[in-house]
Amino acid sequence: VQLVESGGGEVQPGGSLRLSCVASGYIFSVEDMGWYRQAPGKERELVALMSKVGTPKYADSVKGRFTSARDNAKNTVTLQMNKLEPADTAVYYCNANVRPSRNYEFNYWGQGTQVTVSS
């Protein structure tokens, strides 16, 4: 199973970026999918978490600015980031709990994509 992210880059404060992540490989089902980020010198933190059904959960620091959505049929999750701030600068990682079969579940990470917010 692989998680591949795309969509990072550099943007000015107040700008927007959209990240995408697709899970591929031998997949029976994808359970929780989420986004984490890690800024230099800081621990990795949760940004958004999406179960297969229900509403996403967001870190307080991104509520009202970031929106996550998933397409269960395509095993994809996106993160729309608006009103970006310099404090959002970090490497963003996709994370997913994937079942390769009904009886097993493993956690996977993407390779990360850099988001830089700078004037």
Sine and cosine of phi, psi and omega as CSV:
sin_phi,cos_phi,sin_psi,cos_psi,sin_omega,cos_omega
0.00,0.00,0.69,-0.73,0.05,-1.00
-0.78,-0.62,0.60,-0.80,0.17,-0.98
-0.92,-0.40,0.83,-0.56,-0.03,-1.00
-0.86,-0.52,0.86,-0.51,0.01,-1.00
-0.99,-0.12,0.39,-0.92,0.12,-0.99
-0.45,-0.89,0.32,-0.95,0.14,-0.99
0.95,-0.30,-0.01,1.00,0.03,-1.00
-0.95,0.31,0.05,-1.00,0.02,-1.00
0.35,-0.94,-0.28,-0.96,-0.01,-1.00
-0.91,-0.42,0.67,-0.74,-0.04,-1.00
-0.55,-0.83,0.42,-0.91,0.05,-1.00
-0.98,0.19,0.41,-0.91,0.07,-1.00
-0.79,0.61,0.67,-0.74,-0.05,-1.00
1.00,-0.01,-0.17,0.98,-0.02,-1.00
-0.99,0.14,-0.08,-1.00,-0.07,-1.00
-0.74,-0.68,0.50,-0.87,0.15,-0.99
-0.61,-0.80,0.42,-0.91,0.04,-1.00
-0.80,-0.61,0.85,-0.53,0.05,-1.00
-0.98,-0.19,0.56,-0.83,0.07,-1.00
-0.77,-0.64,0.48,-0.88,0.04,-1.00
-0.60,-0.80,0.74,-0.67,0.04,-1.00
-0.83,-0.56,0.71,-0.70,0.08,-1.00
-0.99,-0.12,0.74,-0.68,-0.01,-1.00
-0.65,-0.76,0.30,-0.95,-0.02,-1.00
0.86,-0.51,-0.41,-0.91,-0.02,-1.00
-0.99,0.11,0.99,-0.15,-0.13,-0.99
-0.83,-0.55,0.82,-0.57,0.17,-0.99
-1.00,0.06,-0.72,0.69,0.08,-1.00
-0.34,-0.94,0.42,-0.91,0.09,-1.00
-0.94,-0.35,0.82,-0.57,-0.02,-1.00
-1.00,-0.01,-0.85,-0.53,0.01,-1.00
-0.89,0.46,0.64,-0.77,0.15,-0.99
-0.78,-0.62,0.58,-0.82,-0.04,-1.00
-0.38,-0.93,0.12,-0.99,0.03,-1.00
-0.84,-0.54,0.70,-0.71,0.10,-0.99
-0.81,-0.58,0.28,-0.96,0.08,-1.00
-0.60,-0.80,0.44,-0.90,0.03,-1.00
-0.66,-0.75,0.89,-0.45,0.06,-1.00
-1.00,0.00,0.37,-0.93,0.00,-1.00
-0.83,0.56,0.77,-0.64,0.04,-1.00
0.98,0.22,0.08,1.00,-0.03,-1.00
-0.85,-0.52,0.31,-0.95,0.05,-1.00
-0.98,0.22,0.41,-0.91,0.07,-1.00
-0.92,0.39,0.69,-0.72,-0.05,-1.00
-0.76,-0.65,0.47,-0.88,0.04,-1.00
-0.96,0.29,0.71,-0.70,0.07,-1.00
-0.97,-0.25,-0.78,0.63,-0.02,-1.00
-0.48,-0.88,0.58,-0.81,-0.01,-1.00
-0.71,-0.70,0.75,-0.66,-0.02,-1.00
-0.79,-0.62,0.83,-0.55,0.17,-0.98
-0.99,0.17,0.05,-1.00,0.00,-1.00
-0.89,0.45,-0.56,0.83,0.07,-1.00
-0.74,-0.67,0.29,-0.96,0.03,-1.00
0.99,-0.16,-0.01,-1.00,-0.08,-1.00
-1.00,-0.02,0.53,-0.85,0.03,-1.00
-0.92,0.40,0.41,-0.91,0.13,-0.99
-0.92,-0.38,0.66,-0.75,-0.07,-1.00
-0.83,-0.56,0.47,-0.88,0.18,-0.98
-0.91,0.41,0.54,-0.84,-0.02,-1.00
-0.84,0.54,-0.55,0.83,-0.09,-1.00
-0.94,0.35,-0.28,0.96,-0.04,-1.00
-0.89,-0.46,-0.07,1.00,-0.01,-1.00
-0.84,0.54,0.72,-0.70,0.00,-1.00
1.00,0.07,-0.19,0.98,0.00,-1.00
-0.89,-0.45,-0.57,0.82,-0.04,-1.00
-0.95,-0.32,0.58,-0.81,0.05,-1.00
-0.70,-0.71,0.78,-0.62,0.03,-1.00
-0.94,-0.35,0.57,-0.82,0.03,-1.00
-0.58,-0.81,0.44,-0.90,0.03,-1.00
-0.71,-0.71,0.46,-0.89,0.08,-1.00
-0.88,-0.47,0.98,-0.21,-0.09,-1.00
-0.91,0.43,-0.52,0.86,-0.01,-1.00
-0.93,0.37,-0.49,0.87,-0.04,-1.00
-0.96,-0.28,0.02,1.00,-0.01,-1.00
0.82,0.58,0.70,0.72,-0.01,-1.00
-0.84,-0.54,0.45,-0.89,0.11,-0.99
-0.66,-0.75,0.63,-0.78,0.02,-1.00
-0.85,-0.53,0.36,-0.93,0.07,-1.00
-0.71,-0.70,0.95,-0.31,0.08,-1.00
-1.00,0.01,0.87,-0.50,-0.07,-1.00
-0.91,-0.42,0.91,-0.43,0.01,-1.00
-0.91,-0.42,0.30,-0.95,0.03,-1.00
0.76,0.65,0.76,0.65,-0.06,-1.00
-0.91,0.41,0.56,-0.83,-0.04,-1.00
-0.84,-0.55,0.39,-0.92,0.05,-1.00
-0.82,0.58,-0.52,0.85,0.01,-1.00
-0.92,0.39,-0.22,0.97,0.05,-1.00
-0.99,0.12,-0.12,0.99,0.01,-1.00
-0.88,0.47,0.83,-0.56,-0.06,-1.00
-0.04,-1.00,0.17,-0.99,0.23,-0.97
-1.00,0.02,0.80,-0.61,-0.04,-1.00
-0.98,-0.21,0.75,-0.67,-0.05,-1.00
-0.87,-0.49,0.69,-0.72,0.17,-0.99
-1.00,0.07,0.61,-0.79,0.02,-1.00
-0.67,-0.74,0.62,-0.79,0.00,-1.00
-0.49,-0.87,0.56,-0.83,0.18,-0.98
-0.99,-0.12,0.88,-0.48,-0.13,-0.99
-0.85,-0.52,0.70,-0.72,0.11,-0.99
-0.98,-0.18,0.93,-0.38,0.12,-0.99
-0.97,0.26,-0.33,0.95,0.12,-0.99
-0.49,-0.87,0.10,-0.99,-0.10,-1.00
-0.88,0.47,-0.52,0.86,-0.17,-0.99
-0.99,-0.13,-0.02,1.00,-0.05,-1.00
-0.77,-0.64,0.51,-0.86,0.03,-1.00
-0.58,-0.81,0.75,-0.67,0.01,-1.00
-0.77,-0.64,0.43,-0.90,0.03,-1.00
-0.98,-0.20,0.71,-0.70,-0.04,-1.00
-0.78,-0.62,0.48,-0.88,0.07,-1.00
-0.86,-0.51,0.56,-0.83,0.19,-0.98
-0.98,0.18,0.02,-1.00,-0.07,-1.00
-0.99,0.14,-0.24,0.97,0.01,-1.00
1.00,-0.08,0.54,-0.84,0.06,-1.00
-0.69,-0.73,0.71,-0.71,-0.09,-1.00
-0.99,0.17,0.74,-0.67,0.15,-0.99
-0.86,-0.50,0.84,-0.55,-0.01,-1.00
-0.83,-0.56,0.82,-0.58,0.02,-1.00
-0.91,-0.42,0.93,-0.37,-0.10,-0.99
-0.44,-0.90,0.56,-0.83,0.08,-1.00
-1.00,-0.09,0.00,0.00,0.00,0.00
